Amino acid sequence: MKHIAYSFLLIFVLSCGSSSHLHGNHVRILFRDSMYKEFQLLAVRDSSLIVQSYAENNTPELIKFSRIDRVYHDANGKFYGGIYGSAAGVVALGVAGAFTFTGAYGGIGVAAAIALGGILGMPIGCAAAKEDSGYDPNDKSDVLSIKAFALYQYGEPPELQKIK
């Protein structure tokens, strides 16, 4: 019985989303033609990004902001929402169970309340978590945010300056 409960808990954790590999200077770009592509962000210019593709020839390329709809950097919102929701459910129902269940079966009741809190809290946390809305390269404040996770934030090396 305990294994079944753990299996359901694992299923809920995995269903909330996967851990993102978009960290550091890795980005996913949504182009205006609704195509997504992942890159390593090297530098940000006034009207373009300099990126390096993983799948193709691995040479840096320039992408104008006019071709980009959104830039995504992190997609862990749903995953962490599930974790936080589960933790809140465990604490809330654990405390409630400690005050409710007494006597010979008190320990079993508290354990059941804790398990139920974790199981119920996780999908609620996933549903309440904010989805990553990405950054708009045409918004100056978003461009500063994008620049913050570029590999070269404070100037480009000579080989990147040649890219036009």
N, C-alpha and C positions, 0 to 999 in steps of 0.2 A: 504494500500500500504506500509506503514511504517513497519507493522508487517511482511510482506513478505520479505522485505529487511533485517530485523533483523534475520529472519529465515534462509535466505541464508548465512548471516554472521556467524551464529552459526553453520551451517552445515560445512562451510569451516574450522572453528576453530576445530571442532571435527574430521574432516577428515584428519587433518595434523598429527595425532598421539595422543596417550593418554599420560597423565602425568605418569611418571614412578614411581613405588613404590620402585625402586632400589636406595635407599639412605642410608646414614649411613654406616652400615657394611653389607648391603644386596647385594648379588651378584648373577648373573646368569652365570653358567658355561656351556660352550659348550665342550662336551667331544669329543674325537677323533672319536667315532662311530656316530657322528652327533646328539647326544641326548643332549637336554638342561635340566638343573635342577637348581632350585633356592635354595640358602643356606644363612645362616648367617655366615659371615667370622669371625672366632675367632682369628686365628693366621696364620702367614706365616713362614715357615721354609726354609732351603736352597733348598730343592728339593720337597717340598710338601706344601699343604694347610691343615689347620685344620678347618673344617666347621661343622655346625650343620644344619640338615635338618628340614624343616617346616612340611612336610607331614608324615614323617616316625616316627621312635621311639624317635626322639629328642635327641639322644645321639651324642656327638661329634665323628667325623670320620676323618681319614687322607686320602687325595687324592694326589697321586703322580703327579708331573708335566707331567710325560710321558703319563698320561691318558687324559690330558687337552689340548684342542686346543686353546680356548680363554676364558678370564674372562671378563664379562661385569659388569659395575657398574652403569652406568647412561644411560638412553635411551630417554632423553628429547630433542635431537637435532632437530627433525622435528617439535615438538610442539612449541619450542621457536623460530625456524625459521619462522613459520607462524605468530607468534605474532609480531616479529620484522619486517617482511615483510609488515604486515598490517599497523603497525605504520608508517613505511617509506612511504607507499602509501598514507596514510591519510595526512601526512605532505606535501609530494610532490604535490599531486593533490589539496590539500587545499590551498597551497600558489599559485599554478598556477591558481586555480579557483578565488582566491581573486583578482588577477591582470586581469583576463580575463572577468569575469562577472561583469558588472556594470549596473546601472539603476534600474528600478522598480523590475526586477526579479533577481537582483544580489545575494540576500540571498539564494534563491532557487538554483541558479546555483552553488554557493559555497558549499551548503549542498550536492548537487548531486555529485559534484567533490570529496568531502571528502568521501562520501559513496562508490563511485566507486574506489577511491584510496585504501580504506580498503579491498574491495572485490577483486580487482585485485592484490594487494600486498601480500595477504595471500598465495595463491597457489604458487606465485613466490618465496616467502620466504621459503615455505615448500620444493620446488624443489631445492633451492640453499643451504639448510641447510645440514651440514655434518652429516652423519649417524655415530653413535658410533661404532668404529671399534674394540673396546675391547682391552684387554691387552694380550700379549703373555707371558706366564709364563716361557718360555725358554730364554727370553731377560732380562738381569740383570736390565736395567733401568725400564722396565715394572714391574718387581718384586718389586722394590722400590715403585712404584706407587700403586701396589696392597696392599703392606704392610701398606700404609698410611691410608687405610680405614678399616683395620682389627680392631677388638674389642681390642685385646691385641697386641699393636704395639711394645712394648718395653720389652717383656718377657712374658712367659706363666705362668699361675698359676700351682701349683703342680698337679692338676687333669688332666690338658692337657698334661703335661710333660710325663705322664704315657702312652699316646697313641703312639703306634709304628706302 
